[in-house]
Amino acid sequence: MTEAKPSQMRMTPGRNLTERLFNFVGREIVTGRYDGKRFPTEAILASEHHVSRPVTREAIKMLTAKGLLYARPKQGTFIQPISAWNLFDADVLNWLLERRFTLPLLRSFIEFRLAVEPMAAQLAARSATPKNIAVIAAGYAQMESSQQGDDDALEATIVFHIAILQACNNPFFSQFESFVSTALRTSISFTNRFNDRDAGLAAHRAVLDAIAAHDPISASITSRSIIEDLMILIRKVENEGR
């Protein structure tokens, strides 16, 4: 990863100074720029980025609210461990996509998907309206057309899976959309190194058919099988030391 210079932060268009500093430093934290290093003081950050102390202070407050930082009186500001970060926050998730890829991070994403998506498919099979099913089917159609290069395969897959979360008609499941989208971007970039472009297409069709048939058990089982195949691939890669 190329280390960004403070001047690059100042050139970011479309944001006020506080938002620019917040976005720049947040990305640096999540992508590991400060790993093994002491987080700079407020005065140093202000000097490096040519902003005022109030701007710096407000940006730090925003990052603290997301769980990235914490302050100790008279000791300074420190970076929190990843377990304290708000991993469902849209900014944190976007920054995670720029973090150096690791199998443990991918495994964490996949384990969470296993906990959420099979149940989402089951609920969708029970609760989906005709409109919901049409949106899921449209996502699948995009996945099919992506095999001929007519659509983006990654974006089509995300449309399909997010449509299932929406088809639960449960506001709590809708809150997982950003997380599942990020998990898919991470996992698909990994699986594309090993699988054919049409890998998993039949399984996704089976999920669509089960939801359309209002068969919750089949929907859950087929959804789980897609994600478990990813876990099998991760274990294989780990064992081979790739």
C-alpha positions as CSV (number, residue, x, y, z in Angstrom):
1,M,0.0,0.0,0.0
2,T,1.4,3.4,-1.0
3,E,1.6,5.8,1.9
4,A,-0.5,8.9,1.3
5,K,0.9,12.3,1.9
6,P,-0.9,14.9,3.9
7,S,-1.2,17.2,0.9
8,Q,-3.3,14.5,-0.8
9,M,-5.9,15.0,1.9
10,R,-6.2,18.7,1.2
11,M,-6.8,18.0,-2.5
12,T,-9.9,15.8,-1.9
13,P,-12.8,17.5,-3.6
14,G,-16.3,18.0,-2.4
15,R,-15.8,17.9,1.4
16,N,-15.2,20.5,4.1
17,L,-12.0,20.4,6.0
18,T,-13.3,18.4,8.9
19,E,-14.9,15.7,6.6
20,R,-11.7,15.5,4.5
21,L,-9.5,15.0,7.6
22,F,-12.0,12.5,9.1
23,N,-12.1,10.5,5.9
24,F,-8.3,10.6,5.3
25,V,-7.3,9.6,8.8
26,G,-10.1,7.1,9.1
27,R,-8.9,5.3,6.0
28,E,-5.3,5.5,7.3
29,I,-6.3,3.8,10.5
30,V,-8.4,1.0,9.0
31,T,-5.9,0.2,6.2
32,G,-3.1,-0.2,8.7
33,R,-1.1,3.0,8.2
34,Y,-0.6,3.4,12.0
35,D,-0.2,-0.3,12.8
36,G,2.6,-0.5,15.4
37,K,2.9,3.2,15.7
38,R,1.7,5.8,18.1
39,F,-1.3,7.8,16.9
40,P,-0.2,11.4,16.3
41,T,-1.2,14.2,18.7
42,E,-3.9,16.7,17.8
43,A,-1.2,19.3,17.2
44,I,0.8,17.1,14.9
45,L,-2.2,16.2,12.8
46,A,-3.2,19.8,12.5
47,S,0.3,20.8,11.4
48,E,0.7,17.9,8.9
49,H,-2.6,18.6,7.2
50,H,-2.6,22.4,7.5
51,V,-5.9,22.6,9.3
52,S,-6.9,24.3,12.6
53,R,-7.0,22.6,16.0
54,P,-10.8,22.8,16.1
55,V,-11.0,21.0,12.7
56,T,-8.7,18.3,14.0
57,R,-10.5,18.0,17.3
58,E,-13.9,17.5,15.5
59,A,-12.5,14.9,13.1
60,I,-11.1,12.9,16.0
61,K,-14.5,13.1,17.8
62,M,-16.1,11.6,14.6
63,L,-13.6,8.8,14.5
64,T,-14.0,8.1,18.2
65,A,-17.7,7.8,17.7
66,K,-17.1,5.0,15.1
67,G,-15.0,3.1,17.7
68,L,-11.6,3.7,15.9
69,L,-10.1,5.9,18.6
70,Y,-10.2,6.5,22.3
71,A,-8.7,9.1,24.5
72,R,-6.9,8.8,27.8
73,P,-6.7,11.9,30.0
74,K,-3.2,13.3,30.0
75,Q,-2.0,10.3,27.9
76,G,-3.2,11.0,24.4
77,T,-5.4,9.4,21.8
78,F,-5.0,5.7,20.9
79,I,-6.3,3.4,18.1
80,Q,-8.8,0.9,19.2
81,P,-8.5,-2.8,18.3
82,I,-10.7,-3.9,15.4
83,S,-13.1,-5.6,17.8
84,A,-14.1,-2.2,19.0
85,W,-14.7,-0.7,15.6
86,N,-18.3,-0.1,14.4
87,L,-18.0,-2.7,11.6
88,F,-21.5,-2.0,10.4
89,D,-20.8,1.7,9.8
90,A,-20.7,2.5,6.1
91,D,-17.5,4.5,6.3
92,V,-15.7,1.8,8.2
93,L,-16.9,-0.8,5.7
94,N,-15.7,1.3,2.8
95,W,-12.3,1.7,4.4
96,L,-12.1,-2.0,5.1
97,L,-12.3,-2.7,1.3
98,E,-9.0,-0.9,1.0
99,R,-7.4,-2.9,3.8
100,R,-4.8,-5.5,2.8
101,F,-6.5,-8.7,2.1
102,T,-6.1,-11.5,4.7
103,L,-7.8,-14.9,5.0
104,P,-8.8,-14.3,8.6
105,L,-10.7,-11.1,7.6
106,L,-12.4,-13.0,4.8
107,R,-13.3,-15.8,7.2
108,S,-14.9,-13.3,9.6
109,F,-17.0,-11.9,6.8
110,I,-18.1,-15.4,5.6
111,E,-18.9,-16.6,9.2
112,F,-21.2,-13.6,9.6
113,R,-22.9,-14.3,6.2
114,L,-23.5,-17.8,7.4
115,A,-25.3,-16.5,10.4
116,V,-27.5,-14.1,8.5
117,E,-28.1,-15.0,4.8
118,P,-29.7,-18.5,5.2
119,M,-32.2,-17.1,7.6
120,A,-32.8,-14.1,5.3
121,A,-33.5,-16.5,2.4
122,Q,-35.9,-18.5,4.7
123,L,-37.7,-15.3,5.7
124,A,-37.9,-14.1,2.1
125,A,-39.5,-17.4,1.1
126,R,-42.2,-16.7,3.7
127,S,-42.6,-13.0,3.3
128,A,-41.6,-11.9,-0.2
129,T,-44.1,-10.1,-2.3
130,P,-44.4,-10.5,-6.0
131,K,-42.4,-7.3,-6.4
132,N,-39.7,-8.6,-4.1
133,I,-39.4,-11.8,-6.1
134,A,-39.2,-9.8,-9.3
135,V,-36.3,-7.8,-7.9
136,I,-34.4,-11.0,-6.9
137,A,-35.1,-12.4,-10.4
138,A,-33.8,-9.3,-12.0
139,G,-30.6,-9.6,-10.0
140,Y,-30.3,-13.2,-11.1
141,A,-30.9,-12.2,-14.7
142,Q,-28.0,-9.7,-14.4
143,M,-25.8,-12.5,-13.1
144,E,-26.7,-14.5,-16.1
145,S,-26.0,-11.7,-18.5
146,S,-22.7,-11.0,-16.8
147,Q,-21.5,-14.3,-18.1
148,Q,-21.6,-12.8,-21.6
149,G,-20.0,-9.6,-20.4
150,D,-23.2,-7.6,-20.6
151,D,-23.3,-6.8,-16.9
152,D,-20.8,-6.5,-14.1
153,A,-20.7,-9.9,-12.3
154,L,-19.8,-8.5,-8.9
155,E,-22.5,-5.8,-9.0
156,A,-25.1,-8.3,-10.2
157,T,-24.3,-10.7,-7.4
158,I,-24.6,-7.9,-4.9
159,V,-28.0,-6.9,-6.3
160,F,-29.2,-10.5,-6.0
161,H,-28.2,-10.9,-2.3
162,I,-29.3,-7.4,-1.2
163,A,-32.7,-8.1,-2.9
164,I,-33.1,-11.2,-0.7
165,L,-32.4,-9.1,2.5
166,Q,-35.0,-6.6,1.4
167,A,-37.5,-9.4,0.6
168,C,-37.4,-10.4,4.3
169,N,-39.6,-7.3,4.9
170,N,-37.8,-7.0,8.2
171,P,-36.1,-3.7,9.0
172,F,-33.4,-5.3,11.1
173,F,-32.2,-7.4,8.1
174,S,-32.1,-4.3,6.0
175,Q,-29.5,-2.9,8.3
176,F,-27.1,-5.6,7.1
177,E,-27.1,-4.5,3.5
178,S,-23.8,-2.5,3.6
179,F,-22.1,-5.3,5.5
180,V,-23.2,-8.0,3.2
181,S,-22.2,-5.9,0.2
182,T,-18.7,-5.4,1.6
183,A,-18.5,-9.1,2.4
184,L,-19.4,-10.0,-1.1
185,R,-16.9,-7.6,-2.6
186,T,-14.2,-9.2,-0.5
187,S,-15.2,-12.8,-1.0
188,I,-15.8,-12.6,-4.8
189,S,-12.4,-10.9,-5.4
190,F,-11.0,-14.0,-3.6
191,T,-13.0,-16.7,-5.2
192,N,-12.5,-15.3,-8.7
193,R,-8.9,-16.4,-8.4
194,F,-10.0,-20.0,-8.2
195,N,-13.5,-20.4,-9.8
196,D,-14.9,-20.1,-13.3
197,R,-17.0,-17.1,-14.0
198,D,-20.2,-19.0,-13.8
199,A,-19.3,-20.8,-10.6
200,G,-22.4,-20.8,-8.3
201,L,-24.9,-19.6,-10.9
202,A,-27.0,-22.8,-10.6
203,A,-27.0,-22.6,-6.8
204,H,-28.2,-19.0,-7.0
205,R,-30.9,-20.1,-9.3
206,A,-32.0,-22.7,-6.8
207,V,-32.3,-20.0,-4.1
208,L,-34.4,-17.8,-6.4
209,D,-36.7,-20.8,-7.3
210,A,-37.1,-21.7,-3.6
211,I,-38.1,-18.2,-2.7
212,A,-40.4,-17.9,-5.6
213,A,-42.0,-21.2,-4.6
214,H,-42.3,-19.9,-1.0
215,D,-40.3,-22.9,0.2
216,P,-38.4,-21.6,3.3
217,I,-36.5,-24.8,4.1
218,S,-35.1,-25.2,0.6
219,A,-34.3,-21.5,0.4
220,S,-32.3,-21.7,3.6
221,I,-30.5,-24.9,2.6
222,T,-29.5,-23.7,-0.8
223,S,-28.4,-20.3,0.5
224,R,-26.2,-22.0,3.2
225,S,-24.6,-24.3,0.6
226,I,-23.4,-21.3,-1.4
227,I,-21.6,-19.8,1.6
228,E,-20.3,-23.1,3.0
229,D,-18.7,-23.7,-0.4
230,L,-16.7,-20.5,0.3
231,M,-15.6,-21.8,3.7
232,I,-14.4,-25.0,2.1
233,L,-12.4,-23.0,-0.4
234,I,-10.9,-20.9,2.4
235,R,-9.8,-24.0,4.3
236,K,-8.3,-25.5,1.2
237,V,-6.3,-22.4,0.5
238,E,-5.2,-22.2,4.1
239,N,-4.0,-25.8,4.0
240,E,-2.1,-25.2,0.8
241,G,-0.5,-22.1,2.3
242,R,-1.4,-19.9,-0.7
